[in-house]
Amino acid sequence: MAQQQFIPKKYNSTIDSGKVSWESPSNIALIKYWGKKKDQIPENPSISFTLKNCKTITTVSFSKKETQAYFSFEVFLDGEKKDDFKPKIETFFERVEVYLPFLRAYHFKIETENTFPHSSGIASSASGMSALALCLMSIEKQLIEANNALGAVERPFNEAYFNQKASFLARLGSGSACRSIEGDLIVWGKTKQIEGSSDLFGVKYPYKVHGNFKDFQDTILLVDKGEKQVSSTVGHNLMHNHPYAKNRFRQAHDNFETLKPILESGNLKAFIQLMESEALTLHAMMMTSMPYFILMKPNTLEIINKIWKFRQKTNLHIGFTLDAGANVHILYPKNETAKILEFIKNELVAHCQNGHYICDQIGFGARLIKNE
Ligand code: DP6
């Protein structure tokens, strides 16, 4: 099995303590991941733009402990202890333990902060889980290098392997997190349309991408900043026994076939059509599952209708996508920013909760901040 490659040879926890920090971004899917099998294997391939400004900054301090009988860690968000984050991290540790055999040897202090407000309705799981996975990878790298210095022979720890394993681990925390390690276009999920694609980790989109997609902008309109109505776990489960699931999963593969020439030729009109269709399909799946959900709010629809009218009137290349919630991501090429941002401010911000929106753009992945 391919996941075996991520199980390291035995090494000793020769380092007593240390501290690592990473910042890792969120991402926005163009072809959506919705539905998963056991062990965080996606039912269909997905592709996303990595973002730049919406990110999580995580510091993990580790110190050796006496017993290896249990995991020991504490979590802080913005300096405040967050015990309600612990179950998710405990599950993550259980899933990745076989790949990171040092997890029981240390006590971990996990300190995390987001550049976007926690209650913005923006999922922090992609940036949060990828940042944590990267911190754990940096610790493993330190340990393996220390062991190698003492004469052990572990595989060379090159950047490609580091990123691939970080993506593999992040996926076990939250599926979409595996698309946040690198940028700018990342594919996750095996499909014959994309050479090298895998269900186990994200890979860089390997084909030609037209200059039209460089510096793409994503303005996120915060329509509803409340708690998620449907957790992603519940949401993905709704695809089991869903009457339209099989066709939807096939459609995602087909959409990759459609997307390839669009990305190559820079056809923005066709790009917008595919992206909006994907977003509405995701919501259609939720409306037609049992139980069923409507995650859009009246303001989501107001915004969509205004975008469509504005696009018809101006011929500008403005389009939207949605995640599993009411917020709207507005995507457009950088050279149309002035007119589109003016439209957003004049016409759309009124539909946002407290007038809140976030300006983001395509990014190139996570960054190591500290490794000591
Ligand atoms: C609608 O990655 O949050 O954003 O694997 O259960 O953590 P888990 O799910 P998650 O699902 C995200 C789904 C989506 C679409 C996407 O990002 O592809």
Residues whose N, C-alpha, C, O or C-beta is under 5 A from the ligand:
A	BS01	DP6	A29 I31 K32 Y33 S46 S125 G173 S174 G175 S176 A177 S232 T233 D323 A324
